[in-house]
Amino acid sequence: MVPLLLLLAYGAATLVGNVIVARLADRHTISTLLIGTALNVIFLTGFAVFTDAPAPALAFMLGIGLVGVTMNPAMAVRVQRAGSTTPLVNTIHASFITLGVILGSAIGSALIPAYGLRSPVILGIVLAFLAILAVLPALARPYLRNGDRDKADERTLSPV
């Protein structure tokens, strides 16, 4: 019964996180990605450190639910603004999300025999740091930062 309640709580946190992130991502895409991913680093680190303490582990698990998977709407907005809104772009984005889940699960589970059950969480922390580094350059592009295509000048929109 406890695992079922934990899954329900995690699912509820993810639902709430999706609603919040989707609203924020529309106007503050890059800052939502950066702050959400940084919070995910904090929650993953707390979860890795406090796995043996039920109350803090539960709190960190709910935090992961709020800002983990819920970054997908913000990533979708970023991809649409950087590229286009064509169905192919959205399909490729969804495919890469799925690829990330597959690779993260495969690598994380391969680490368990050698490094223990915390190793997939530590892998998540490392990947979240890499995600932050990947998003930082977007701060230099006003269109990607705030989504206001009309106010962005042509040099900002050029691919070079």
C-alpha positions in Angstrom: 0.0 0.0 0.0 2.8 2.4 0.8 4.4 2.2 -2.7 1.0 2.9 -4.3 0.6 6.0 -2.1 4.1 7.1 -3.0 3.4 6.7 -6.7 0.1 8.7 -6.3 1.9 11.5 -4.4 4.7 11.6 -7.1 2.1 11.7 -9.9 0.1 14.5 -8.2 3.4 16.5 -7.8 4.1 15.9 -11.5 0.6 17.1 -12.4 1.0 20.2 -10.4 4.5 20.8 -11.7 3.3 20.5 -15.3 0.6 23.1 -14.8 3.0 25.5 -13.2 5.8 25.0 -15.6 3.5 25.3 -18.7 2.3 28.7 -17.5 5.8 30.0 -16.7 7.4 28.6 -19.8 5.2 30.6 -22.1 6.7 34.0 -21.0 9.9 33.0 -19.2 11.1 29.9 -21.1 14.9 30.1 -20.4 14.6 31.1 -16.8 12.0 28.4 -16.2 14.4 25.8 -17.7 17.4 27.1 -15.7 15.6 27.5 -12.4 13.6 24.3 -12.7 16.7 22.3 -13.6 18.7 23.9 -10.8 15.9 22.9 -8.4 16.0 19.4 -9.8 19.7 19.2 -9.0 19.0 20.3 -5.4 16.1 17.8 -5.1 18.1 14.9 -6.7 21.1 15.7 -4.4 18.8 15.8 -1.3 17.2 12.5 -2.4 20.6 10.8 -2.9 21.8 12.1 0.5 18.7 11.3 2.5 17.5 8.0 1.0 17.8 6.4 4.4 15.6 9.0 6.1 12.0 8.5 5.1 10.6 12.1 5.7 13.3 14.0 3.9 13.4 11.4 1.1 9.7 11.8 0.6 10.0 15.6 0.5 12.8 15.5 -2.0 10.9 12.9 -4.1 8.0 15.2 -4.3 10.3 18.0 -5.3 11.7 15.8 -8.1 8.1 15.3 -9.2 7.4 19.0 -9.3 10.5 19.9 -11.4 11.8 16.8 -13.0 9.6 15.5 -15.9 7.7 18.8 -15.8 10.5 20.6 -17.6 9.1 19.0 -20.9 6.6 21.9 -21.6 9.4 24.4 -21.2 11.7 22.4 -23.5 8.9 22.1 -26.0 8.4 25.9 -26.0 12.2 26.4 -26.4 12.3 24.0 -29.3 9.4 25.7 -31.0 10.9 29.1 -30.7 14.3 28.1 -31.8 13.0 26.1 -34.8 9.4 26.2 -35.9 6.0 24.9 -34.9 5.8 22.3 -37.6 4.7 18.8 -36.6 8.1 17.3 -37.6 9.9 19.6 -35.1 7.5 18.6 -32.3 7.8 14.9 -33.2 11.6 15.0 -33.2 11.5 16.8 -29.8 9.3 14.1 -28.3 11.5 11.4 -29.8 14.6 12.9 -28.2 12.8 13.0 -24.8 12.1 9.3 -25.2 15.6 8.6 -26.3 16.8 10.4 -23.1 14.6 8.3 -20.9 15.9 5.1 -22.6 19.6 6.1 -22.4 19.3 7.4 -18.8 17.5 4.3 -17.7 20.0 2.0 -19.5 23.1 3.8 -18.2 21.6 4.3 -14.7 20.7 0.6 -14.3 24.1 -0.5 -15.6 25.7 1.6 -12.9 23.8 -0.1 -10.0 25.8 -3.3 -9.8 29.1 -1.5 -9.5 28.1 1.7 -7.6 24.9 0.9 -5.8 21.3 2.1 -5.9 22.2 5.8 -5.6 24.2 5.8 -8.8 21.2 6.5 -11.2 20.3 9.5 -9.0 23.9 10.8 -9.2 23.8 10.3 -13.0 20.6 12.4 -13.0 22.5 15.1 -11.1 25.3 15.1 -13.6 22.9 15.2 -16.6 21.0 18.1 -15.0 24.2 20.1 -14.6 24.9 19.4 -18.3 21.4 20.6 -19.2 22.0 23.8 -17.4 25.2 24.3 -19.4 23.4 23.6 -22.6 20.7 26.2 -21.8 22.9 29.0 -20.6 23.9 30.2 -24.2 20.2 31.0 -24.9 20.4 33.8 -22.4 22.3 35.8 -25.1 19.4 35.5 -27.5 16.5 37.8 -26.6 14.0 35.8 -28.7 14.8 32.5 -27.0 15.0 34.2 -23.6 11.6 36.0 -23.7 9.9 34.8 -26.8 9.1 38.2 -28.2 9.8 37.7 -31.9 8.4 41.1 -32.9 10.9 43.0 -30.8 13.9 40.8 -31.6 16.2 42.3 -34.3 17.1 40.3 -37.4 20.7 39.7 -36.2 19.4 37.9 -33.2 17.2 35.6 -35.3 19.9 34.7 -37.7 21.3 31.2 -37.2 24.9 32.4 -37.1 
